[in-house]
Amino acid sequence: MHNTKSTSRPLALGLTAVAALARLLPHLPNFAPVGALSLYGGGRLRGWQAWILPLALMAVTDPLVGGYSFVTPFVYAAFLVNVWIGTHLRGTENPLRIGGAVALGSLQFFIVTNFGVWLGSAFAYPHTLAGLAACYTAAIPFYGRTLASDLLYSAALFGLHAWLSRRVARAEHIAVQAA
């Protein structure tokens, strides 16, 4: 069971803002907080905030970190899927459930965005099953960084939220019932 009396979530919004700023720090390709932020937003923010924040973050920071490409709609869509996955974490602080959601989110991001790469770059990968397989194979090193960053940033976001909601922002505490 979780607190549903208030839609004001200052702790969750603050942690989201800090994670958003982290996207502007120098980082390896695919080692950014946006996937984790999307899961966390889905899990700890309510309504439109959960859905808009990842899109707004990307729209504002994309021009600062490299701009847009033909893959951008697939990237944004994958982050929205992460928000949806995160909505299934609203009533839990269970590390195994959160870790499973992170793994699922990273995997779907890999599948969706690299499908977009394959679809939009016929010059690099032919539009055949072999071309699709080659695209996914070439992207495997990026998947490792995506998974690692999603795990790191999700642990930080969900962990800090759990800790701070017990000590500072008690109204945002996730009250977990015993099974």
Number of C-alpha atoms within 10 A of each C-alpha: 11 14 14 11 8 9 12 13 15 13 21 22 17 12 19 26 14 13 21 21 13 15 19 14 10 10 11 11 10 18 21 24 25 27 30 33 30 32 32 30 31 28 25 27 27 18 11 9 16 25 20 14 23 26 18 13 18 21 15 12 16 16 10 11 13 8 12 12 12 12 18 17 13 19 21 18 15 23 28 23 21 30 27 19 21 25 21 15 19 19 17 19 18 11 12 9 13 23 15 12 21 28 17 15 27 25 15 16 25 22 16 18 22 22 18 18 21 22 18 15 15 12 8 12 18 15 14 12 10 11 16 18 14 15 21 20 11 12 16 13 12 16 19 15 17 27 22 18 22 27 22 16 22 25 18 15 23 25 14 15 24 18 13 15 17 15 10 12 16 14 17 25 21 20 13 12 9 5 3
